[in-house]
Amino acid sequence: MLCTEKILTLHQQHFGQTGPTFLAPGRVNLIGEHTDYTGGFVLPVAIDFCTVAVISPREDGKAVFFSQNYMEQAEYSVGELAGTPRPRGHWSDYPAGVAWSLMQEGIALGGFNLSLSGNVPLGAGLSSSASAEVATALALLACAGVSMPQEKIAVLCRRAENEYVGAKCGIMDQFVVSCGAEGHALLLDCRSLDYELLPVPEDVRIVICNSMVRHAHATGGYGNRRDEVEAGQRALQQCRPGIELLRDATLEDLEACADKMPREAYLRCRHILTENRRVLEARGALLQGDLARFGALMAEAHISFRDDFASSCEEVDTLVEIAQKLPGCIGARITGGGFGGCTVNLVKKDEAESFMQAVREQYKAATGITADVYICLASAGARAVK
């Protein structure tokens, strides 16, 4: 866990003020990749990496963001942030976008100093951006004297990333960061935003292996894949009246309309439709304590993501292949937006340490890359720090 006292002290040194402190976790997705922005199902967990925010008011109408990670300050006027989004292509776009989104909702913000510090690995698919956004939102709302349901905070933070930063993420990241619960995964219906907390067995650990191949959501392959999905969804809507979102379609619908869309769009949609089925099957496996079935579903999900969604990479595939052969591994697959990042592995508690060491050694031997490996627990969602 990140030391909250250190960022509070740094905020006090940098701005000459103290203030309330807020924490938002990172997340890892157990299963359900690229389903969220088409109204599908996901099964993520909040993890024990986090972003901490400290806030204090100022009287000059300036919005000042300070990052301990970058040791940089970014300054805006509150009036500037209330207008048309003008992202700078900088880390400050994420907290600035949250301020913009809150003001779009009619929340009045005065001047403030906001310090951020996080230990969520960047570019690894563990939602460092959503963690920073939700921590920022809690801090800004407290400074404005406004309370808001966690579910609504998630929606406003997603808008910040979509419309201010320009990243085409769905709702999953911000939602589980806001609403996660200790010891539980969160099954989310991304259309209705209904959710169910499912217990993660106590004798299981979530092991995250970072391929060290970084990705960025605002540019590159993630956005291309989403465009392909949306092209397939539009073709299905035209071919099958009554389909509002891809989630409404069946595999039979997709096959019937395959000649109405590019091959790439067909494959991306096939991944999503089969992935929605896998998420719902995974729910049943968790509730029944059938971890062998859950692991098999993870393996199927990785193959679908690699082949139909074409968004894995050689290094990540190597990590999955290594993990699947190791003692104690229940399941392994890519997690996050793709094109690098991390794998998520369910591992028996007593085997987790030896699994971690073996993955590092074998991945280094296969690729020459030293992977970061983290043993994680399902953690609580965003909250004030007492």
Secondary structure, 3 states (H helix, E strand, C coil): CCCHHHHHHHHHHHHCCCCCEEEEEEEEEEECCCCHHHCCEEEEEEEEEEEEEEEEECCCCEEEEEECCCCEEEEEEHHHHHCCCCCCCCCCHHHHHHHHHHHHCCCCCCCEEEEEEECCCCCCCCCHHHHHHHHHHHHHHHHHCCCCCHHHHHHHHHHHHHHHHCCCCCCHHHHHHHHCCCCEEEEEECCCCCEEEEECCCCEEEEEEECCCCCCCCCCHHHHHHHHHHHHHHHHHHHCCCCCCHHHCCHHHHHHCHHHCCHHHHHHHHHHHHHHHHHHHHHHHHHHCCHHHHHHHHHHHHHHHHHCCCCCCHHHHHHHHHHHCCCCEEEEEEECCCCCCEEEEEEEHHHHHHHHHHHHHHHHHHHCCCCEEEEECECCCCEECC
